[in-house]
C-alpha cells in the first residue's frame, strides 16, 4: 500500500514538473512572438512613413497581405548552391543581387583570390549557410494588423493617383540583429536590409532591386 502511495506521489510530482516546464516553454515562445511582432511593426511603420514622404501627392494604400515568398525564394536559391558547393553560381547570384560588388568575371569567381570582389561585412553575416535554413523557416502568408500601423500616412491626398504598397513580413537572422524585408511599390520592388541599433531599425542597404514592366499603353503609329 505504501509503495502505491509513493508511486502515485512520484507520478504527480513528475506531472507537475512537466506542466511547469511546458508553461515556461510556451511563455518563452509567446514572448519571442510578441518581440518579433513588435519589430515587424517598427519596421513596417518606418517603410510606410518613407514611402509617404516620397509620394506626398498620392494616396497611400497598404496591401494587407504580408507574404514574403519573393525573399524566401531567393534565400532558397542561395542555400541550394551552398549545399551543392557550386561556388561559381553562388557568387554569380550574390553579385547579381548586389550582395557583392566589383569586377566579377569567370576567372575571378573561379580563383581563390577575391580581391576584385567587394564584400559587405554585414551582408556576409546574413547570407551564409549558417543562416539560410533559419531564414527560410520564417515563410509567411497572412495579413497585417492594420490597427498597429500609423493611419495618418493613409489620409486622402489632393492628387487622384493612388500608391499601392506591398510589404512582406520581415525575416530575421538568428541573433535578431538583422532583418530582410520585401517591398513592392509602383513599378519597383526589392529587399531592404535593416540593422537593429538599440531599439531602432536602420536601413543598411537595398538588394535585388527590380523595375517591373509597366502596363502596356495604346500608341498611334503613323
C-alpha positions in Angstrom: 0.0 0.0 0.0 2.8 2.4 0.9 4.6 1.6 -2.3 1.4 2.5 -4.3 1.1 5.8 -2.5 4.8 6.7 -3.1 4.4 5.7 -6.8 1.3 7.9 -7.1 3.1 10.9 -5.4 6.1 10.4 -7.8 3.8 10.4 -10.8 2.0 13.5 -9.6 5.3 15.3 -9.0 6.5 14.4 -12.5 3.3 15.7 -14.0 3.7 19.0 -12.1 7.3 19.3 -13.4 6.2 18.6 -17.0 3.4 21.1 -16.7 5.7 23.8 -15.3 8.3 23.2 -17.9 5.7 23.2 -20.7 4.3 26.5 -19.3 7.8 28.1 -19.3 8.5 26.9 -22.9 5.1 28.3 -24.1 5.7 31.6 -22.2 9.1 31.9 -23.9 7.7 31.2 -27.3 4.9 33.8 -26.8 7.4 36.4 -25.6 9.6 35.7 -28.7 6.5 36.0 -30.9 5.5 39.3 -29.3 9.0 40.7 -29.7 9.0 39.6 -33.3 5.7 41.3 -33.9 6.9 44.4 -32.2 9.9 44.5 -34.5 7.7 43.8 -37.5 5.6 46.9 -36.9 8.5 49.1 -36.1 10.0 48.3 -39.5 6.7 48.4 -41.4 5.8 51.8 -40.0 9.2 53.2 -41.0 8.8 51.9 -44.6 5.2 53.3 -44.8 6.5 56.7 -43.5 9.3 56.8 -46.0 7.0 55.8 -48.9 4.5 58.5 -47.9 7.3 61.1 -47.8 8.4 60.0 -51.3 4.9 60.2 -52.7 3.3 63.2 -50.9 0.8 63.9 -53.6 -0.5 60.4 -53.7 -3.0 58.5 -51.5 -1.1 55.6 -50.0 -2.7 52.2 -49.8 -1.1 49.3 -48.0 -1.8 45.7 -49.2 -2.9 43.8 -46.1 -1.3 40.6 -47.3 2.2 40.1 -46.0 3.6 37.2 -47.9 7.4 37.1 -48.2 7.7 34.5 -50.9 10.0 36.6 -53.0 12.7 36.9 -50.4 12.3 33.3 -49.3 12.7 32.1 -52.9 16.0 34.0 -53.2 17.3 32.5 -49.9 16.4 29.1 -51.2 18.4 29.6 -54.3 21.4 30.7 -52.3 21.0 27.8 -50.0 20.8 25.3 -52.9 24.1 26.4 -54.4 25.7 26.5 -51.0 24.7 22.9 -50.3 26.0 21.6 -53.7 29.2 23.6 -53.3 28.7 25.4 -56.6 30.7 28.5 -55.7 30.6 29.9 -59.2 26.8 30.0 -59.4 26.6 31.1 -55.7 28.9 34.0 -56.2 27.3 34.9 -59.5 23.9 35.1 -57.8 25.3 37.2 -55.0 26.8 39.6 -57.4 23.6 39.9 -59.5 21.6 40.6 -56.3 24.0 43.2 -55.1 25.2 41.2 -52.1 28.8 41.5 -53.5 30.1 44.1 -55.9 33.1 44.7 -58.1 34.5 43.4 -61.3 33.3 39.8 -61.3 34.5 37.7 -64.2 34.5 34.0 -64.7 38.2 33.9 -63.9 37.8 36.0 -60.7 34.9 33.8 -59.5 36.9 30.6 -60.0 40.1 32.0 -58.5 40.8 31.6 -54.8 41.7 35.3 -54.6 38.7 37.6 -54.5 40.4 40.9 -54.2 38.5 42.3 -57.1 35.1 41.5 -55.4 33.9 43.9 -52.8 32.2 42.4 -49.9 30.0 43.9 -47.2 30.7 42.6 -43.7 27.1 43.0 -42.6 25.7 41.1 -45.6 28.3 38.4 -45.0 26.7 37.9 -41.6 23.3 37.4 -43.1 24.0 35.5 -46.4 25.8 32.4 -45.3 25.0 28.7 -44.8 24.6 29.1 -41.0 21.6 31.4 -41.5 19.8 30.1 -44.6 17.6 27.4 -43.0 16.6 29.7 -40.2 15.6 32.5 -42.7 13.6 30.1 -44.9 11.7 28.8 -41.9 10.1 32.2 -41.4 7.9 32.0 -44.6 4.7 33.8 -44.1 1.5 34.5 -46.0 -1.0 36.1 -43.6 -2.3 39.6 -43.0 -1.1 42.7 -41.3 -2.9 44.0 -38.3 -3.8 47.4 -39.7 -4.6 48.7 -36.2 -0.8 48.6 -35.5 0.1 50.8 -38.4 0.0 54.5 -38.2 -3.2 55.5 -40.1 -2.1 59.2 -40.5 0.0 58.1 -43.5 -3.1 56.9 -45.3 -5.1 60.1 -45.4 -6.6 61.1 -48.7 -4.2 63.3 -50.7 -5.2 66.1 -53.0 -4.0 64.1 -56.0 -6.1 61.4 -57.6 -3.2 59.0 -58.0 -3.0 56.1 -55.6 0.2 54.5 -54.5 -0.2 50.8 -53.5 2.5 49.4 -51.2 3.1 45.7 -50.6 5.4 44.8 -47.7 6.3 41.2 -46.9 6.7 40.1 -43.3 10.3 40.7 -42.2 12.6 37.6 -41.7 15.3 37.8 -39.0 18.8 36.4 -38.5 19.3 34.0 -35.6 20.6 36.8 -33.3 17.7 39.1 -34.3 20.1 41.9 -35.2 19.3 42.0 -38.9 16.0 41.8 -40.9 15.2 41.3 -44.6 12.1 43.0 -45.8 10.5 42.5 -49.2 8.6 45.5 -50.6 6.8 46.4 -53.9 5.7 49.9 -54.7 4.7 51.4 -58.1 6.9 49.6 -60.6 9.7 48.8 -58.3 10.4 46.0 -55.9 13.4 44.9 -53.8 14.6 43.7 -50.5 15.7 46.1 -47.8 18.3 45.0 -45.2 17.7 46.5 -41.8 20.1 46.6 -38.9 18.9 46.9 -35.3 20.6 49.7 -33.3 19.3 49.8 -29.7 15.5 49.9 -30.1 15.5 51.3 -33.6 15.9 49.6 -37.0 18.1 51.4 -39.5 18.1 50.6 -43.2 21.5 49.3 -44.3 21.2 48.5 -47.9 18.8 47.6 -50.7 19.4 44.4 -52.6 17.7 42.6 -55.5 16.1 45.8 -56.9 13.9 45.2 -59.9 12.0 47.5 -62.1 8.7 46.0 -63.2 7.3 46.3 -66.7 4.6 49.0 -66.7 1.2 48.2 -68.1 1.0 48.4 -71.9 -0.3 51.6 -73.4 -2.0 52.3 -76.6 0.1 54.1 -79.2 -0.8 55.6 -82.5 1.7 54.7 -85.2 2.0 56.9 -88.2 
